Amino acid sequence: MTQDGYLHTYALVHQKNLLTGKVRTRVSGGRLEVRNLAEKGWPRWLLVGGKGDMAVALWERGWYQRYDLGDPIQPKLAEEGQLASRSLGEATEAACLLGRNTFVLAHREGRVSAWFLASVPDRATADGRALVCGHVLGSGRVEPLVLATGQRGRLVAVGYEDGSIRIYHVTSEREVAVWKRTSRSPLISVAFSPKDDVLVAATPHGLEVAALRVPHPEVSWKAIWGRVWYENYPRPAFVWQSSGATDDFEPKYGLVPLVFGTAKATFYSLLFALPLGLLGAIYASEFLHPRVRNRIKTTVEMMASLPSVVLGFVAAFVVAPLVERRVPEVLCLFGTLPLALLACGYLWEMLPYRWRSSGALRAVGILGAGGLGVVLAWQVGPVAERLLFQGDLKGWLSGTRGHPWGGWVFLWMPLASVLTVWINARWLGPLLYRSVFTRSPIVAGSVRLAKLAICVVIALSIAFVAGWISSMVFGDPRGNLLGTYVQRNALVVGMIMGFAIVPLIFTLAEDALSAVPQDLRAASLGAGATPWQTAFRVVIPAAMSGLFSAAMIGLARAAGETMIVLMAAGNTPIMEWNPFNGFRTLSANIAVELPEAVQNSTHYRMLFLAALCLFVLTSVVNTAAELVRLRFRKQAARL
């Protein structure tokens, strides 16, 4: 910046001839007139940032101008404004952090602020980005006089008027060291050594040197559990990213995405495993012949011996590609399969008693109902895709087409189904039960089939209406609840991990149900209750403590699973409830990164902290589960 009021830019390009070794240098550049020099005066600092693609001129009173130097021949003013707020005060010193992407300012009120570029929607600039204050350091006690930045990390040394020198880490916003100098000589400047292990202070009487040992400055309570505004991020966020490609990389040690991923994996796994395991145990314990039950239980227990790495391999290379090709059909299968089983169950009641008493025919009927559910899903899937997502579910999820109404209908379907079950149990079921109690099995079965059709219509109506209202009130669900489809996602992990957990839940739940005294069953049946009423009103309440323990053990198994999640979840530490996206759990993160972590480094210790968090989470859940189990046990003892 010259006295004629122009900012001059130059770019030097060196070209080397590989044959002759001759180096040719080409110089190009341009200039830009600096505005408001007559009004603002000359800037005190001119800082060049990044890779030379921007420059910032700073005035003491906080005014700044940022120049876009992406094209050095035609530099342009990107933005200008007031950099320092009233709470920070005027700037007294300025410097660049390692990488020159963050500018650090020391303010007269005693605080230190860090500024970098971010995409801010409400600020119109030439390049779509604006300088934002990402961090504020210090407590504002004494006016700072000198400022220095580290050469290997994101450390900042600030010399104050009282003679003390405080060292901060910008990302963690933590004061990591204080040098209380014995000398009263005023500070002229401060500098770090190349390894950031020595701090040198220049005074009128000479140099003062202090050894600096700051272990793990990147870690603080906020950096681990809070939202941190990192460079090039549009807003503060929870992020885990322990390594990068450059030396000026900003480590991100937020454990919240990993805890969230663990909770997400557990939720979707139990969503599959709990209904299958508990309902299967109830059916095997209360309705199957003992000889058949023993064979099935042995087979299910053998399923638990499958190695997790085998299940993860199957999930990643077999199930995930298959689901990706048939996403609408797989989603419809969760609705058509229960409907087919219910419909075939009502049809089964219409058959003569000698046919219904045959175990072989019952097994054939169950398999046929399952096959019917699969066929219905393959037929209904494309129709639902055309109706809700304009014929392209993946395109709709990526946001390229379609109305948000279809996504809300999909999200409301489980809740609408639960509400329909409640309506059936509260009003529709008792009304039809009284009307068909004395009818023939054929009439009763026909009425129940009609009731099932009415329930389907009610559930669809609730989902459609609720989806329309939600689209009007909440807008588009794409972005967090739903989003772009990724092949290895929570849906695949939930299915395969649920398959791994089902044997555990089934075995423990069946043992708990079998332990209920036969006298209770005999008394209930003798009083006129049906086997179904006996199972759900007598046996299950008596075995509730064991059933709850089975569910909690399944939860602990899902929370600690490593190989299935590692191979089938995509290993992306993001925080979205989208079932079509990936995640990373605490256990998978430890398995991936611990072999490459430097011993006793910050990364190494953070992985051990992640293991401790997993241990604490499972301990807290198990303790709470034990308290609930004891309460259920006391209630069962009264029977």
N, C-alpha and C positions, 0 to 999 in steps of 0.2 A: 504494500500500500504506500503510494508515493504522495508527495506534497501537493501534486496537482489534483488530488482527490480521486485517483483511479486505483483499482485493485488489479494488479498484473498477475497473470498465471502463465507458467511455463511447463512444458512437458518435454523431457529428454528421452529419446528412444535410441538405444544402442543396438546396432546390427553387426554381427560378427560373421565374416566369411569363413566357413568351415574348411575351405581348401587353402586359403592364403593366411588365415588368422588375422586379417586386417579388420579393425573395428571402425565402424562408421557411426557417427553420432548425428542425429537429426533433432533440431530444436524447433518446437512450435509453441504457440501461446496466443493469448488474447488479453483483453482488459475489459473492466466493467467500472462504470462510474459509481462511486459510493454516495448514496443519498444521505441527506440530513447532516452532513459534516458541519455545515455552518451553525446548525441548531444544537447538535449533540456534542460537537467537538471531536477530537481524535479519540479512537478507541484505545484502551489501555492494553488489551491482549488481542492477538490474532492467532488463533489455534487452527492447525490443519489436522483433520481427523480422518479416520478410516484408512483407506488406501490412496489417499490424496484426492478423493472424489468430493470432499466438502471442506469448507473453511468457515470458522465462526469468529466474528469480530465482537468483542465484549467491551462495554463501557462500565465504569465504576458504579454507576447508579442502576445497573441492571439491564440497560437496553442492549439488545443484541441484533445482529444481522447474520443470517446463515446463507452461504453461497453454495450453489450447486456447481461443482467442478467436474462433473462427469464428462463433459466435453471441454477440455482446457482452452480450446480456441474460442468458444463462445460461453464464457461463464455467465451465470445468471443468479439473480437474487431469489432464493427459495422462500424465505420467510423473514420477518422481523417482528420484534415485540419486546415486552418486558419479561426478563428472565427471572429476576429475584422478586419474591413476594414481600409484603410488609413484615410478615412474621420472621423472615430470614434476615432482612436488612441488606445494606449495600455490600457488594462483593469487594474483598480486599486482596485476594489471591486467586489464581486460576492455574490449572494444570490438566494434563491428559492422563488417563489410566493406561495400563498396558493394552495394546491393540488400538489405541487412539479412537475408540468408539464411544467412550464415556468421558465427559468433561466434569471436573471436580472444581467447585467454587467454595472458598472460605468467606464467610460473611461476618460483618462487623458485630453482629449480635452474638457471635460465638459458635454458630452452627456451621456445618459443612454439608453441601448438597451435591448430588451426582445427577448429571443430565445426559440423556442419550436420545437417539431418534426412535420414534415409534409411530405406528399408524393410528392417528387420532381422527375419528370420523367427523367430529364437529369443528375441526380446524382446517380451513381450506388453504393449502400450500401448493407450490408449483410442482413438487414431486410426490404429493400425497402423504408426506411424513412431517412430523413436527418434533421439536425438542420438548421433552417432558422431564419433570423431576421425579426420578425413580427412587431415590433414597435421601434421607436426611439423617445426618450423624451429629453426635455431640449433644450436650445439654444446655449450651448457650450461657456459660458462666463468665468467660473472659474473652476479650477480643483476640482473634488469631492474627499472628504477624507473618508467619511463613508457612509454606505448604510444599509437600513433596509426595510423589507417588512411587510405589514399588516397581521394580524391574522384572519381577518374576510372578507376581500375583496382583491381587486387587487391594493391596495395602495402601493406606494414606497416613502420612505423618503430618501433624499439625502442631506448630509451635505457637504458644499463647503468650500473651503479654506478661503473665506472671512467671515466665521462664520455664514452665513445664512443656513437655512434648508428649502428645497423646497419639497413639497409633490405632487406627480403625480399619476394619475390613468392610468394604463398601457393600458387598452382596448380603452378608449376614447382618449388617448394621450393628456391629458389635465392637466395643472398645476392648482391644486385645492386650494392650500394654500401655504403661505410663512411665515416662522418664522424668523423674523429679530431679532436675539438675541442682547440684550444690552451688554452682556458680551463679552469680547475679548478673552476669554480662548479658546484654540484650542480644537477641538472635538476629542474625543476618540472613541465613539460609539453612536448610536441612536437606540431606540427601541420603538415599539408601545405597548400600553396596550392591554389586551385581547379583548376589545370591540372597539379598534381603535379610542377611543375618547380622549386619552391622549398620548402625545409624550414626551419621556424622552431622554435627551441628557446627556451623561457622559463626564465630563471635568476633568482636573487635580485638579480642586478646588472643585469638588463635582458634584451633579446632578442638572440639570435644567429641570423643568417640565412646559409643556404648554398644556392647554386644546385645543382639536382639534374638530372642528365642520365642517364637510364637507358634506353638503346636496347634494345628487344626483350627485356623482362624475362620474357615468357611462355614463352621457349624455354630448355630445358635438355635434357641427355641423357635424363633420365627422362621429361620431357614428350614427347619425340619417340619414344623407343623403349621406354618402360616403361609399366606399368599405373598410371594416375592415378585417384584417387577424386575425381570431380567432384560438384558439388552435385546433389542429387536422384537420384543414381545409387545402386543398391542395393549396389554393390561396386566396387572398382577395375577399370578396363577400358581397353582400347585404343580410342580414339575420335578421329575426325577430324570436326570441325565448326568451320569457320573464321568463321562469321558467325551473328548472332542478331537477334532483333527488338527487344531492349531494350538500354539503355546499360550495364546491369550484367551483360551476357552474359559468360560465362566461356569464352574461346577454347580450343579443343581442337585441338592440332596434332600428334596422334599419326600417324606415317607407317606404322605397322604394318598398319592395315586396308587401306591402299592397296597396300602390298607384297603382302599376302595376296590382295587382289583380282587383282593382276597374275599371281600364281602360279596362282590358281584359273582365270582366263581361259586361261592358257597350258596348264594341265593338261587342261581339257575340250576345248580346240581340238585339241591333239595326240592326244587320245583318239579323235577322229574322223578327223583328217588322216593320221596315221602309217599305220594299217592300209590305208586307201584308196590313199594315195600310193605306199607301198613295194610293196604287193602288186600294184597296177596296173602299176607300173614293171617288176616281175619278170615279170608275164604278158606285157606288151607286148614286152619285150626277148627273152624266151626261147621264147615259144609263138606269137606272132602272125607272120603273113607280113610281110616288110619293107615292102611297099607299103601294107598296112593300118596297120602300125605308124607309118609316116611321117604318114599322114593323121590318125590319132588323136593323135599327139604335137603336130601343128600345132594341132589343135582345143583340146587341153588348154592349150597355151601361150597361145592367144587368151583363154582363161578368166582368165588372170592379169592381163589388161588391164582387167578390170572395176573401176571405181572403188569404193573402200571405202564412200563415202557412198551409192552405189546399193545395195550389199549390205546396209548398215545400214538403209536405208529398207525394203527387202524384208523384212528380219528383223523390224523393228518393226511393220510394218503388214500383212504378209501371213503370214509364217511363225508369228509369235508368237500371233496370234488363232487360226490353224488348229490349232496344237499344243495350245492351251488347250482347244479343243473336243474334242480326241481324244487326251488324255494317255495313257490305258492302251494305245490302239492304237499310238501312236508308240513307247512303251516296249517293247511286244512286238515291234515291227518290228526292233529290234536283235537279237532272237533268231531270229525266223522267217525273215528274209532270208538269213542265212548257212545256216540249215538247208535252205531251199528250193534255194539254189545247190548245196549238197553233194548233196542228193537228186537233183536234175536232172543233176548231173555223173555220179553213179553210173548213172542211167538212160541217159545218153548213151553210156556205155561198153558198154551192152548192145545198141546199134544196130549194123547192119552197117557195115563199114569204109568203103564208098563214101559212106554218109550222113555218117559222122563226119568225113570229109575235106573236106566242103563248108564253106567259110567262111561262106556266107550262112545255111545251116542252123544253124551254130554261133552266129551273132549272134542269130538268131531264138530259139534255145534259151536264150541268156543273158537276153534280154529277157523271155521267157516265165517263166523262173525268178524274175526280179525281180518280175514281176506276181503270181506265185504267192505269193511272200513277203509282198507287200502284202495280198493277199486273206486269207492266213492270219492276219496281224496284226489285221486288222479283225474276224476271227471269234474269235480267241483273246483279244483285249483285254477285251471285256466279261466273258468267263468268268473270266479272271484277276482282274478287279476284284471280282467277286462272291465269289470264293474267298478272296482275300487281304485285301480292304479293305471287305467287307460292301456291295459295290455302289456305293460312293462314295469314290473315291480322294481327291478334294479335301477332303471332309469328314474322312476319316481323317488326312490331312496336317495339318489344322487342329486335330486333337486332340479332335474332338467325338464320335468313334465308333471302334469297332474295337479289336482286340487288337494289341499291338506285334509279334506273330509275323509278320504279313504284311510289315511293313517290313523286318524282318531277313531274310526270304526274298528280298526284292527286292535288298537289299544283298549277300547272299551269292551271288546268281546268277552275276555275273562271275567270282568266285573259284572257284565250283563248276565253271564251264565250263572254266577253265584247268586245274583239277585233273583234270577228266575227260579233257581232251586229253592230259595227261601219263600218265594211266592207260592210255589207248588206245595211245599211242606206246610205253609200257613193256611192257605185257602183252597187251592185247586185240588190237592191230593185228598184231604178229608171229604170234600164235597163228592168227588167221584167214587171214593171208597164206599161211602154210604149207599150210593146208587148201584154199585155192582157187587155188593157183598153177597147177595143171595142169587146172583145170576150164574149162568153156566160158565165154564172156563173160556169158551170161545167168545162169548159176549164180553166177559171181563177183560180178556186179552185185547179185544178190539177197542174197548174203551180206553185201555191204558196206552195203546198205540196212538189213538187220537189225542190223548193227553200229552204224549211225547211230542207230537206234531205241533200242538198248541204251544208247548213250552219253547220249541225251536222258533216259532213265529214271534213269541214274546221276547226272547233273547235278541233276535235280530232287530226287532223294532226298537228295543231299548238302546242297542248299540248304534243303530242308524241315527236315532234322534239325539242321543248324547254326543255322537260324533259331529253332527251338524252344529249343535250348540257350542261344543268345544272349539270347533274351527272358527266360529264367529267371535268367541270370547278370547281364546288363547292364541289364535293364529295357527301358524305352521308348527307341527311337532318335530319336523326335521331339524336337526342340530344337536339335540341331546337325547331325547327319548327315542328317536329314530335317526338313522343316518346312512351313509354310504355302506353298501354291502362289501364285507371283506370275507375271503374264503374261510380263514381260520378265525372263528368268532365264538361268542359266548353261547350261541345256540348249539353248536357242535360240542363244545366242552361240556355243556350241561347234560346233553344226551349221553355222552360216553362216560363222564364222571358219575352221572346218575346210575349208569349200568354197573359201575364199580362199587357204588355204595349200596345198591339194592340188596345184595346178598347179606350184608351186615345188618341192615335194618330188618330185613325179612326174618333172619334167624333169631335175633334177639326178641323181636315182637312176637313171633310164633311161640317161643319159649315162655314169654310172659303170659300169653293167652292160655297156653296149655297148663300153666300152673294154677289157674283158677279152679277151685274145687268143683267137682262134678255135681255136688249137692245143689249148688246155686243154679246150674243149668236145669237139673231135674225139677227143682221147685218152680222155676219159671215156666217150663214146659207143662208141668202139671197144673199150673194156674191158668192155662189156656193161651199162653203166648206162643207165637210162631218162632221158629228157629232164628229168623231175621230179627225179630223183636228181642229175643233172648240175647243175641250176639251184641246188639247195639245198646240195649238198656240195662243189661246185667253184667255180661262178661267184660265188655270194654271198660266200663267204669271201675270194675274190680282190678283190671290189669293196667290201669292208666299210668301208674308209676313206671312199670316196665316198658310200656309203649313210649313214654316220654324219654326214658333213658335211651331207648333204641334210636329215637330221632336225634338226641343230643350227641350220641356217639357217631352217628352219620354226619352230623354237622362238623364235629371235630375232624373226622376223616377227610371231609371235603376241604376244610380250611388248611390242612397240612399237606394236601396232595401237591406233588411236584412234577412228575414226568408227564402226566396227561396235559396239564396246563402248559408246561414248557414246550410240548410238541404241537399242540392244537390251538393255542390261544393267541398266537401272533406276537406275543411278548412286546406289546406296545403299552407303556405306562401312561394311559390316558384316562380321563374321568368322564365317562359317558355311560348312561344306562342302556344305550342302544344295544339290543341283543345281536345285531348283525356286525358288531365291531369287536376288536380284540381288547386285551387287557394284560396286565402283568401282576402276579401275586408276589407276596413276600417270599414264599418258599422258592418259587421259580427264579426270582431275582437273585437270591443267594446262590442257587445252583449255577446260574449263568455267569455271574460276575466274580464270585469268590476265587476261582482258579487264577484269574488274571489280576486280582487286586494286589498291590504292593503291600507287603507285610507291615503292619503298624501305621499305615498311611490313613488319611482321613476316610478314604473310600473303604478301606479294610475294616475300620472301626464302625463305619455306618452300616456295613453288612451285618456285623455282630449285633448292632442295635436293632436292625430289622428282625433278626432271629429272636432277640429278647422281646420285641413287640409282639411277634407271633405267639411266643410262649405266654405272655401276659394276657393276650386276647383269649386264647383257648382256656387259660386258667380261670379267667373271670366268667366266661360263658359256662364252663363246667361247674363252677361254684354256684352260679345262679340256677343252673339246671338241677343240681343236687338239692337245693332248697325247695324248688318246685316239686321235685320227685318225692321228697319227704312229706310234703303237704298232701299230694295225691295218695301216698301210702297210708296216711292217717285217715283219709276219707274212706279208702277201701277197707280199712280195718273195722269200720262201723257196720259193714254189711254182714 
